[in-house]
Amino acid sequence: MARERLNSEDYTRPVRRIVVGTVVILCLALFLFWRIDSPRAERMRAQIVDTVVPSMDWALIPVTRASSMIDNFQSYSRIYEQNRELRRELQQMKAWKEAALQLEQENAKLLDLNKVRLDPKLTFITGVVLADAGSPFRKSVLLNIGQRDGIRDGWAATDGLGLVGRISGVGTASSRVILLSDSNSRVPVAIQPSGQKAILAGDNSPIPPLDFLDGSDRVRPGDRVVSSGDGGVLPAGVLVGTVVQGSDSRLRVRLAADYERLEFLRVLRSIETERITEPGGLVAPERDAQTVALPPQTVEGTDG
């Protein structure tokens, strides 16, 4: 076995040397041939290039594919970074859009408040609804205005559409508004165009009924309901809602105010009217008793 190995090595060594030497000689010959500056050599080199290079396209395919994969990966990385940046910008735009929508809604509500037609003699204070202080059995909201703003019990509160309720409880910096739908709410109203008077009695439902209505046959669904001003607590002529026929066949009022989105309320200052306690007070105001001294009259006579 050892002899066979030695014989094989003795045979392969010369062959290897011959092959290596031949390759080296061919490379040197090719190098020298490529360095020859001769038109004939140049034509031969061009023919070799035209013959060998097209047939080497198969060898360049892996290199081309690898370069294309690298370019695609770099492009994917750039697209991924751009996508992340666009997502961040989209989140910011969503936040800005939400803020813009909220400002638009607040602006619309404030503009609606300016569209309410009120007695020009009435003045008002606009407050922000802080929280819903109601419960299933009590309907009310809190405002951020109170005694320091001159708020008093009983004053009317409206939104941009109609009457919401009245002030019931005033603190230093806040006040509570009892809504028309509250079970403790009783508001005198007038129905137009018939002019019938009634009491809007809250029952914790969105459409409170009309009580103490005389001449109900003159009232039709769709008639406007406004505050009558009876009792001197609420101003007259403030829109309350429209008459509807309830499922219990009672006449009810669909309130004009949007109770689902109460954000700003306008509190109306009630005008305090002078009370007449004496029958003659309406004809002439009461004055302090004063003694009027008449000048003495002199009668001149003629002597006969």
C-alpha positions in Angstrom: 0.0 0.0 0.0 2.8 2.4 0.9 4.5 1.6 -2.4 1.3 2.3 -4.4 1.0 5.7 -2.7 4.5 6.6 -3.4 4.1 5.6 -7.0 0.9 7.7 -7.4 2.6 10.7 -5.8 5.6 10.3 -8.1 3.2 10.3 -11.0 1.0 13.3 -10.0 3.8 15.6 -9.0 5.3 15.9 -12.5 1.8 16.3 -14.0 0.9 19.1 -11.6 4.1 20.9 -12.3 3.5 20.6 -16.0 0.0 22.0 -15.7 1.0 24.9 -13.4 3.9 25.7 -15.7 1.6 25.7 -18.7 -1.0 27.9 -17.1 1.8 30.4 -16.0 3.3 30.4 -19.5 -0.2 31.0 -21.1 -0.9 33.8 -18.7 2.5 35.4 -19.4 1.9 34.9 -23.2 -1.6 36.5 -22.9 -0.2 39.4 -20.9 2.5 40.0 -23.4 0.1 39.6 -26.3 -2.3 42.1 -24.7 0.6 44.6 -24.3 1.6 44.4 -27.9 0.8 47.7 -29.6 0.1 46.6 -33.2 -2.9 46.9 -35.5 -2.9 43.2 -36.2 -2.7 42.4 -32.5 -5.5 44.8 -31.8 -7.7 43.2 -34.3 -7.0 39.8 -32.8 -7.8 41.1 -29.3 -11.1 42.5 -30.5 -12.0 39.2 -32.1 -11.2 37.3 -28.9 -13.2 39.8 -26.9 -16.2 39.5 -29.3 -16.0 35.7 -29.1 -15.5 35.2 -25.4 -17.5 38.0 -23.7 -21.0 37.2 -25.1 -20.6 33.6 -24.1 -19.8 34.8 -20.5 -23.2 36.2 -19.9 -24.2 33.1 -18.0 -21.4 33.8 -15.6 -22.5 37.4 -15.0 -26.1 36.4 -14.2 -25.4 35.6 -10.5 -23.5 38.8 -10.1 -26.3 40.8 -11.8 -28.9 39.1 -9.6 -26.9 39.7 -6.5 -26.5 43.4 -7.4 -30.2 43.6 -8.1 -31.1 42.0 -4.7 -28.8 44.5 -2.9 -30.4 47.4 -4.7 -33.9 46.1 -3.9 -33.0 45.6 -0.3 -31.7 49.2 0.0 -34.8 50.4 -1.8 -37.0 48.4 0.7 -35.1 49.9 3.6 -35.7 53.4 2.3 -39.4 52.6 1.7 -39.7 51.2 5.2 -38.2 54.3 6.7 -40.5 56.5 4.6 -43.5 54.4 5.7 -42.6 54.9 9.4 -42.2 58.6 8.9 -45.5 58.8 7.1 -47.2 56.9 9.9 -45.9 59.3 12.4 -47.0 62.2 10.3 -50.4 60.6 9.9 -50.8 60.2 13.7 -49.9 63.8 14.2 -52.4 64.8 11.5 -55.1 62.7 13.1 -54.4 64.5 16.4 -54.6 67.9 14.6 -57.8 66.8 12.8 -59.4 65.9 16.1 -58.4 69.2 17.7 -59.7 71.0 14.6 -63.0 69.2 14.8 -63.4 70.0 18.5 -62.6 73.6 17.8 -65.0 73.6 14.9 -67.8 72.1 17.1 -67.1 74.6 19.8 -67.1 77.5 17.3 -70.4 76.2 15.8 -72.0 76.0 19.2 -70.9 79.6 20.1 -72.1 80.8 16.7 -75.4 79.1 17.4 -75.7 80.9 20.7 -75.4 84.2 18.7 -78.3 83.2 16.5 -80.8 82.8 19.3 -83.4 85.6 19.1 -83.9 87.1 22.6 -85.4 90.2 24.0 -82.9 92.9 23.3 -83.3 94.1 26.9 -82.1 90.8 28.2 -78.4 90.3 29.0 -76.6 87.0 29.4 -73.5 85.2 30.7 -72.1 82.3 28.7 -70.7 79.4 30.8 -69.1 76.1 30.1 -70.7 72.8 31.1 -68.3 71.2 33.6 -70.0 67.9 34.2 -73.3 66.1 34.2 -74.5 66.2 37.8 -77.6 64.2 37.1 -78.7 60.7 37.8 -81.5 58.4 36.5 -83.9 60.3 38.8 -82.4 63.8 38.5 -81.4 65.7 35.4 -79.0 68.6 35.9 -75.6 69.9 34.8 -72.9 72.1 36.4 -71.6 75.4 35.0 -68.3 77.2 35.7 -70.1 80.4 36.6 -71.5 81.3 40.0 -72.1 84.1 42.5 -68.9 85.9 41.5 -70.4 86.3 38.0 -73.7 87.5 39.4 -75.7 84.3 38.8 -78.9 84.0 40.8 -81.4 81.2 41.4 -84.2 80.9 38.9 -82.5 82.4 35.9 -83.1 80.7 32.5 -80.3 78.7 30.7 -80.3 78.2 26.9 -78.1 76.6 24.3 -78.0 77.5 20.7 -81.4 76.0 20.0 -83.7 76.6 22.9 -84.4 76.7 26.6 -82.4 74.1 28.6 -83.5 74.7 32.2 -83.1 77.1 35.0 -80.5 77.8 37.7 -81.2 75.8 40.9 -78.3 76.2 43.3 -75.5 78.7 43.0 -72.0 78.5 44.5 -69.1 80.9 44.4 -67.6 79.7 41.1 -70.2 77.2 39.9 -73.9 76.7 39.6 -76.3 73.9 38.9 -78.9 74.0 36.1 -81.9 71.8 36.5 -83.0 70.6 33.1 -86.6 70.8 31.7 -86.7 67.0 31.7 -86.1 66.7 35.4 -89.0 65.4 37.5 -88.9 68.5 39.7 -89.1 71.0 36.8 -92.3 72.9 36.2 -92.2 75.7 33.6 -95.1 77.8 32.4 -95.3 77.7 28.6 -97.4 79.1 25.8 -98.4 77.2 22.7 -98.3 79.1 19.4 -100.3 80.0 17.4 -103.3 79.2 19.5 -101.9 81.0 22.6 -102.9 78.3 25.0 -101.2 78.2 28.3 -99.9 75.1 30.0 -97.3 73.8 32.4 -94.3 71.8 31.1 -93.8 69.1 33.7 -90.6 67.1 33.6 -90.8 63.3 34.0 -87.1 62.3 33.3 -88.0 61.5 29.7 -86.8 63.3 26.5 -90.3 64.5 25.7 -92.0 65.8 28.9 -95.8 66.2 29.0 -98.0 69.3 29.0 -100.1 69.6 32.2 -103.0 71.9 33.0 -103.7 72.5 29.3 -107.0 74.2 28.6 -108.5 73.8 25.2 -106.3 70.9 24.1 -108.5 70.6 20.9 -106.9 73.8 19.7 -103.4 72.4 20.0 -101.9 70.3 17.2 -98.7 68.3 16.9 -96.0 70.6 15.4 -97.1 73.7 17.2 -94.3 75.8 18.7 -93.9 75.9 22.5 -92.3 79.0 24.1 -91.9 80.2 27.6 -94.9 82.3 28.7 -93.1 84.3 31.4 -95.9 83.8 33.9 -94.6 84.1 37.5 -91.8 86.4 36.5 -89.1 83.8 36.8 -88.3 83.0 33.2 -88.4 85.5 30.4 -91.2 85.1 27.8 -90.8 84.1 24.2 -87.8 81.7 24.6 -88.2 78.6 22.4 -88.9 75.4 24.3 -89.8 72.9 21.5 -92.6 71.5 19.5 -95.8 69.6 20.4 -95.9 65.9 19.7 -98.3 63.1 20.4 -96.9 60.7 22.9 -97.3 56.9 22.9 -99.7 57.3 25.8 -101.9 59.7 23.8 -100.8 62.7 25.9 -99.5 65.9 24.3 -95.8 66.2 24.9 -93.0 68.5 23.9 -90.0 67.6 21.9 -87.4 69.8 23.4 -85.5 72.0 21.0 -82.3 72.0 23.0 -79.7 69.3 22.2 -79.3 67.6 25.5 -76.8 65.1 24.1 -74.2 67.7 23.4 -74.4 70.4 26.1 -71.0 72.2 26.1 -71.9 75.9 26.4 -75.0 77.4 28.1 -76.2 81.0 28.0 -77.7 82.2 31.3 -80.2 84.9 30.9 -80.4 87.7 33.4 -84.0 88.2 34.4 -85.2 91.8 34.5 -86.7 92.6 37.8 -89.9 94.5 37.3 -91.3 96.8 39.9 -94.2 95.3 41.8 -97.4 97.3 42.1 -98.9 96.9 45.6 -101.4 99.7 45.5 -104.2 100.4 43.0 -103.0 103.9 42.4 -99.4 102.9 41.9 -100.0 102.1 38.2 -101.5 105.5 37.5 -99.0 107.6 39.4 -95.9 106.5 41.3 -95.9 106.7 45.0 -94.6 110.0 46.3 -93.8 111.3 49.7 -96.5 113.4 51.2 -95.6 117.0 50.8 -97.4 120.1 51.9 -97.9 122.6 49.1 -98.1 126.1 50.3 -100.3 128.2 48.1 -99.5 131.9 47.9 -102.0 134.1 49.5 -104.4 135.7 47.2 -105.4 139.3 47.6 -108.7 140.6 46.4 -108.7 144.2 45.5 -111.9 146.1 46.0 -113.1 149.4 44.7 -114.4 152.0 47.0 -117.8 153.1 46.0 
